[in-house]
Amino acid sequence: MNIPKWIKPFYIVAAFYDGILGAAFLIAPLAIFHAVQIPPPNHIGYVQFPACILVIFAYMLFNIARDPLANRSLIIYAVLIKLSYCLVVFPHWLAGQMPWIWVPFAFFDLIFMIIFFISYKSLRA
């Protein structure tokens, strides 16, 4: 099967996006909250655990980029992770209960989720 040329670079970009974001919130969460003038949660572990998951997710995305066809089954997990974040952030944002820092990430995740799904369909044998 011919793999569309855009898929591998797209997953590399997605991996760097999530990996850098995860690393930043893992290494310097308090500095980020201070920079955007938002109070941190009562325990920084509430931010660092999801940050670790983002780093693991980035590793998965790099594996998809390495061999999209062989790792096609992982793409549905990528879709579901992005969907999960959007389903948490958007309703709270619409209710006026979400700190603004999380909202742009939800819009990016919505775009990533759609493209992940398109790539999943494109790799169908």
ZADRENMI-772071 format. One record per residue (C-alpha): y, x, z; residue in three letters. Coordinates in steps of 0.05 Angstrom, whole numbers, plus 5000, padded with zeros to 4 digits. Layout:
N
R/y/x/z/r
R/Y/X/Z/ALA .
...
//
This chain:
125
R/y/x/z/r
R/5000/5000/5000/MET .
R/5070/5023/4985/ASN .
R/5113/5027/5047/ILE .
R/5186/5007/5034/PRO .
R/5229/5069/5039/LYS .
R/5277/5040/5090/TRP .
R/5225/5027/5143/ILE .
R/5213/5097/5169/LYS .
R/5287/5116/5176/PRO .
R/5302/5049/5207/PHE .
R/5250/5059/5262/TYR .
R/5277/5129/5275/ILE .
R/5347/5101/5284/VAL .
R/5319/5046/5330/ALA .
R/5280/5098/5370/ALA .
R/5342/5141/5380/PHE .
R/5384/5080/5399/TYR .
R/5336/5057/5453/ASP .
R/5317/5127/5475/GLY .
R/5389/5150/5484/ILE .
R/5408/5085/5518/LEU .
R/5349/5089/5565/GLY .
R/5362/5162/5581/ALA .
R/5435/5149/5596/ALA .
R/5419/5092/5644/PHE .
R/5363/5133/5675/LEU .
R/5404/5196/5686/ILE .
R/5474/5171/5699/ALA .
R/5474/5096/5715/PRO .
R/5528/5100/5768/LEU .
R/5574/5139/5722/ALA .
R/5565/5086/5668/ILE .
R/5580/5029/5716/PHE .
R/5641/5066/5742/HIS .
R/5666/5081/5671/ALA .
R/5663/5008/5651/VAL .
R/5689/4984/5719/GLN .
R/5629/4940/5734/ILE .
R/5597/4942/5803/PRO .
R/5525/4969/5802/PRO .
R/5468/4927/5829/PRO .
R/5451/4933/5903/ASN .
R/5397/4983/5885/HIS .
R/5401/5030/5825/ILE .
R/5326/5024/5814/GLY .
R/5340/4956/5783/TYR .
R/5373/4994/5726/VAL .
R/5330/5056/5724/GLN .
R/5263/5020/5716/PHE .
R/5285/4984/5653/PRO .
R/5316/5049/5630/ALA .
R/5247/5082/5636/CYS .
R/5217/5025/5596/ILE .
R/5269/5037/5541/LEU .
R/5249/5110/5537/VAL .
R/5175/5090/5531/ILE .
R/5195/5038/5479/PHE .
R/5232/5092/5440/ALA .
R/5168/5133/5439/TYR .
R/5131/5073/5410/MET .
R/5184/5064/5357/LEU .
R/5177/5138/5337/PHE .
R/5102/5125/5329/ASN .
R/5116/5066/5284/ILE .
R/5164/5109/5243/ALA .
R/5110/5163/5237/ARG .
R/5060/5115/5206/ASP .
R/5086/5044/5198/PRO .
R/5024/5017/5166/LEU .
R/4975/5045/5217/ALA .
R/5021/5023/5274/ASN .
R/5040/4955/5245/ARG .
R/5008/4920/5305/SER .
R/5059/4953/5351/LEU .
R/5117/4921/5313/ILE .
R/5103/4853/5343/ILE .
R/5114/4884/5412/TYR .
R/5181/4912/5388/ALA .
R/5200/4841/5365/VAL .
R/5179/4811/5432/LEU .
R/5216/4863/5473/ILE .
R/5281/4850/5435/LYS .
R/5270/4775/5439/LEU .
R/5260/4781/5514/SER .
R/5326/4817/5525/TYR .
R/5363/4766/5482/CYS .
R/5331/4707/5518/LEU .
R/5355/4735/5584/VAL .
R/5425/4757/5565/VAL .
R/5450/4702/5518/PHE .
R/5440/4641/5563/PRO .
R/5472/4677/5623/HIS .
R/5529/4701/5579/TRP .
R/5541/4630/5552/LEU .
R/5541/4605/5624/ALA .
R/5594/4658/5641/GLY .
R/5547/4695/5688/GLN .
R/5533/4759/5651/MET .
R/5573/4823/5659/PRO .
R/5603/4841/5592/TRP .
R/5569/4909/5588/ILE .
R/5501/4876/5572/TRP .
R/5525/4830/5517/VAL .
R/5536/4880/5460/PRO .
R/5466/4907/5471/PHE .
R/5439/4836/5462/ALA .
R/5474/4829/5395/PHE .
R/5446/4896/5373/PHE .
R/5378/4875/5397/ASP .
R/5382/4810/5359/LEU .
R/5395/4850/5295/ILE .
R/5340/4899/5310/PHE .
R/5292/4842/5326/MET .
R/5305/4808/5259/ILE .
R/5295/4873/5220/ILE .
R/5233/4890/5260/PHE .
R/5205/4822/5240/PHE .
R/5224/4833/5167/ILE .
R/5190/4901/5168/SER .
R/5128/4870/5200/TYR .
R/5124/4820/5143/LYS .
R/5138/4875/5091/SER .
R/5078/4916/5115/LEU .
R/5029/4859/5107/ARG .
R/4969/4883/5067/ALA .
//
